[in-house]
Amino acid sequence: QHLLHAPFRIANACPCNIYCTLGQAKVKRIGDESSSCSATALLRVLDGAGGVWEVPPEASADIYPLRPDKENQVSWDIGEGQRRKVNCKSGADRLLVRRRGN
């Protein structure tokens, strides 16, 4: 157990926005987009902050922080040079990717 006495400061050493809060964070859903790819391929989503999220078939990933490009798009690929972009709503900073078969 640790005791905190005022004044104190909480600092974020991570180079991205803080997504942890004291209490519950509220997520506002701002839209849905869909796209398709091979049902058996490994999907890789580029988060715009330097990260690559791999999403295998029949899986999901909650991607944040998300940084769409200046056209409000996020890139993804399935290898072999097949990169595509999907549109994001203005203000999007989180993406839930769900893969369903066939």
ChimeraX commands (.cxc) that place a marker at each C-alpha (Angstrom):
marker #1 position 0.00,0.00,0.00 radius 0.5
marker #1 position 1.26,3.46,-0.94 radius 0.5
marker #1 position 0.11,6.76,0.46 radius 0.5
marker #1 position 0.01,9.88,-1.70 radius 0.5
marker #1 position 0.24,13.27,-0.10 radius 0.5
marker #1 position -0.57,16.54,-1.85 radius 0.5
marker #1 position 0.95,18.12,-3.77 radius 0.5
marker #1 position 1.84,15.32,-6.18 radius 0.5
marker #1 position 2.28,14.98,-9.93 radius 0.5
marker #1 position 1.44,12.10,-12.25 radius 0.5
marker #1 position 3.74,12.00,-15.27 radius 0.5
marker #1 position 3.38,10.00,-18.46 radius 0.5
marker #1 position 6.68,8.56,-19.71 radius 0.5
marker #1 position 4.97,6.98,-22.72 radius 0.5
marker #1 position 5.31,8.90,-26.03 radius 0.5
marker #1 position 1.59,8.48,-26.74 radius 0.5
marker #1 position -1.58,9.93,-25.24 radius 0.5
marker #1 position -2.66,8.67,-21.83 radius 0.5
marker #1 position -5.43,6.08,-22.13 radius 0.5
marker #1 position -5.40,5.01,-18.51 radius 0.5
marker #1 position -7.45,7.11,-16.15 radius 0.5
marker #1 position -8.25,7.23,-12.49 radius 0.5
marker #1 position -11.71,5.69,-12.69 radius 0.5
marker #1 position -13.53,4.53,-15.80 radius 0.5
marker #1 position -12.75,5.91,-19.24 radius 0.5
marker #1 position -15.75,6.49,-21.48 radius 0.5
marker #1 position -15.45,5.52,-25.14 radius 0.5
marker #1 position -17.62,7.33,-27.65 radius 0.5
marker #1 position -18.47,5.34,-30.75 radius 0.5
marker #1 position -18.27,7.61,-33.77 radius 0.5
marker #1 position -18.93,5.24,-36.66 radius 0.5
marker #1 position -18.44,1.96,-38.48 radius 0.5
marker #1 position -16.44,1.18,-41.60 radius 0.5
marker #1 position -15.99,-2.15,-43.32 radius 0.5
marker #1 position -13.55,-3.66,-45.78 radius 0.5
marker #1 position -12.57,-7.16,-46.85 radius 0.5
marker #1 position -9.49,-9.31,-47.33 radius 0.5
marker #1 position -8.57,-12.95,-47.77 radius 0.5
marker #1 position -10.18,-15.07,-45.07 radius 0.5
marker #1 position -6.93,-16.97,-44.40 radius 0.5
marker #1 position -4.39,-14.11,-44.53 radius 0.5
marker #1 position -2.78,-12.41,-41.54 radius 0.5
marker #1 position -4.09,-8.85,-41.42 radius 0.5
marker #1 position -1.65,-6.11,-40.33 radius 0.5
marker #1 position -3.06,-2.71,-39.33 radius 0.5
marker #1 position -0.72,0.30,-39.14 radius 0.5
marker #1 position -1.79,2.52,-36.25 radius 0.5
marker #1 position -0.12,5.71,-37.55 radius 0.5
marker #1 position 2.01,5.96,-34.41 radius 0.5
marker #1 position 4.65,3.48,-35.59 radius 0.5
marker #1 position 2.91,0.32,-34.42 radius 0.5
marker #1 position 1.76,-2.65,-36.49 radius 0.5
marker #1 position -1.10,-4.72,-35.09 radius 0.5
marker #1 position -1.43,-8.28,-36.39 radius 0.5
marker #1 position -4.94,-9.68,-36.50 radius 0.5
marker #1 position -5.26,-13.36,-37.48 radius 0.5
marker #1 position -8.44,-14.81,-39.02 radius 0.5
marker #1 position -11.43,-15.06,-36.64 radius 0.5
marker #1 position -9.79,-12.67,-34.14 radius 0.5
marker #1 position -10.12,-9.06,-33.07 radius 0.5
marker #1 position -7.88,-6.22,-31.87 radius 0.5
marker #1 position -8.58,-3.00,-29.99 radius 0.5
marker #1 position -6.09,-0.54,-31.48 radius 0.5
marker #1 position -5.19,2.64,-29.63 radius 0.5
marker #1 position -3.79,5.17,-29.81 radius 0.5
marker #1 position -4.79,5.44,-33.44 radius 0.5
marker #1 position -3.39,8.22,-35.57 radius 0.5
marker #1 position -5.11,8.42,-38.96 radius 0.5
marker #1 position -3.19,10.21,-41.71 radius 0.5
marker #1 position -4.06,13.70,-42.96 radius 0.5
marker #1 position -6.80,12.22,-45.17 radius 0.5
marker #1 position -8.35,10.56,-42.07 radius 0.5
marker #1 position -7.40,7.09,-43.28 radius 0.5
marker #1 position -5.70,4.08,-41.68 radius 0.5
marker #1 position -3.56,1.65,-43.68 radius 0.5
marker #1 position -3.72,-2.12,-43.49 radius 0.5
marker #1 position -2.23,-4.94,-45.52 radius 0.5
marker #1 position -2.32,-8.68,-45.95 radius 0.5
marker #1 position 1.21,-9.00,-47.29 radius 0.5
marker #1 position 2.43,-9.35,-50.85 radius 0.5
marker #1 position 2.18,-5.58,-51.37 radius 0.5
marker #1 position -1.59,-5.51,-50.98 radius 0.5
marker #1 position -1.88,-2.37,-48.84 radius 0.5
marker #1 position -5.26,-0.71,-48.56 radius 0.5
marker #1 position -6.69,2.23,-46.66 radius 0.5
marker #1 position -9.94,2.59,-44.79 radius 0.5
marker #1 position -11.61,5.89,-43.94 radius 0.5
marker #1 position -12.00,6.99,-40.33 radius 0.5
marker #1 position -14.42,9.51,-38.93 radius 0.5
marker #1 position -12.88,12.82,-37.90 radius 0.5
marker #1 position -11.60,12.61,-34.34 radius 0.5
marker #1 position -11.10,8.82,-34.33 radius 0.5
marker #1 position -8.29,7.75,-32.00 radius 0.5
marker #1 position -9.28,4.12,-31.40 radius 0.5
marker #1 position -10.15,1.28,-33.78 radius 0.5
marker #1 position -11.78,-2.05,-33.01 radius 0.5
marker #1 position -10.93,-4.58,-35.73 radius 0.5
marker #1 position -13.11,-7.70,-35.97 radius 0.5
marker #1 position -12.39,-10.45,-38.46 radius 0.5
marker #1 position -15.11,-12.83,-39.48 radius 0.5
marker #1 position -14.61,-15.75,-41.83 radius 0.5
marker #1 position -15.92,-16.17,-45.36 radius 0.5
marker link #1:1,2 radius 0.2
marker link #1:2,3 radius 0.2
marker link #1:3,4 radius 0.2
marker link #1:4,5 radius 0.2
marker link #1:5,6 radius 0.2
marker link #1:6,7 radius 0.2
marker link #1:7,8 radius 0.2
marker link #1:8,9 radius 0.2
marker link #1:9,10 radius 0.2
marker link #1:10,11 radius 0.2
marker link #1:11,12 radius 0.2
marker link #1:12,13 radius 0.2
marker link #1:13,14 radius 0.2
marker link #1:14,15 radius 0.2
marker link #1:15,16 radius 0.2
marker link #1:16,17 radius 0.2
marker link #1:17,18 radius 0.2
marker link #1:18,19 radius 0.2
marker link #1:19,20 radius 0.2
marker link #1:20,21 radius 0.2
marker link #1:21,22 radius 0.2
marker link #1:22,23 radius 0.2
marker link #1:23,24 radius 0.2
marker link #1:24,25 radius 0.2
marker link #1:25,26 radius 0.2
marker link #1:26,27 radius 0.2
marker link #1:27,28 radius 0.2
marker link #1:28,29 radius 0.2
marker link #1:29,30 radius 0.2
marker link #1:30,31 radius 0.2
marker link #1:31,32 radius 0.2
marker link #1:32,33 radius 0.2
marker link #1:33,34 radius 0.2
marker link #1:34,35 radius 0.2
marker link #1:35,36 radius 0.2
marker link #1:36,37 radius 0.2
marker link #1:37,38 radius 0.2
marker link #1:38,39 radius 0.2
marker link #1:39,40 radius 0.2
marker link #1:40,41 radius 0.2
marker link #1:41,42 radius 0.2
marker link #1:42,43 radius 0.2
marker link #1:43,44 radius 0.2
marker link #1:44,45 radius 0.2
marker link #1:45,46 radius 0.2
marker link #1:46,47 radius 0.2
marker link #1:47,48 radius 0.2
marker link #1:48,49 radius 0.2
marker link #1:49,50 radius 0.2
marker link #1:50,51 radius 0.2
marker link #1:51,52 radius 0.2
marker link #1:52,53 radius 0.2
marker link #1:53,54 radius 0.2
marker link #1:54,55 radius 0.2
marker link #1:55,56 radius 0.2
marker link #1:56,57 radius 0.2
marker link #1:57,58 radius 0.2
marker link #1:58,59 radius 0.2
marker link #1:59,60 radius 0.2
marker link #1:60,61 radius 0.2
marker link #1:61,62 radius 0.2
marker link #1:62,63 radius 0.2
marker link #1:63,64 radius 0.2
marker link #1:64,65 radius 0.2
marker link #1:65,66 radius 0.2
marker link #1:66,67 radius 0.2
marker link #1:67,68 radius 0.2
marker link #1:68,69 radius 0.2
marker link #1:69,70 radius 0.2
marker link #1:70,71 radius 0.2
marker link #1:71,72 radius 0.2
marker link #1:72,73 radius 0.2
marker link #1:73,74 radius 0.2
marker link #1:74,75 radius 0.2
marker link #1:75,76 radius 0.2
marker link #1:76,77 radius 0.2
marker link #1:77,78 radius 0.2
marker link #1:78,79 radius 0.2
marker link #1:79,80 radius 0.2
marker link #1:80,81 radius 0.2
marker link #1:81,82 radius 0.2
marker link #1:82,83 radius 0.2
marker link #1:83,84 radius 0.2
marker link #1:84,85 radius 0.2
marker link #1:85,86 radius 0.2
marker link #1:86,87 radius 0.2
marker link #1:87,88 radius 0.2
marker link #1:88,89 radius 0.2
marker link #1:89,90 radius 0.2
marker link #1:90,91 radius 0.2
marker link #1:91,92 radius 0.2
marker link #1:92,93 radius 0.2
marker link #1:93,94 radius 0.2
marker link #1:94,95 radius 0.2
marker link #1:95,96 radius 0.2
marker link #1:96,97 radius 0.2
marker link #1:97,98 radius 0.2
marker link #1:98,99 radius 0.2
marker link #1:99,100 radius 0.2
marker link #1:100,101 radius 0.2
marker link #1:101,102 radius 0.2
view
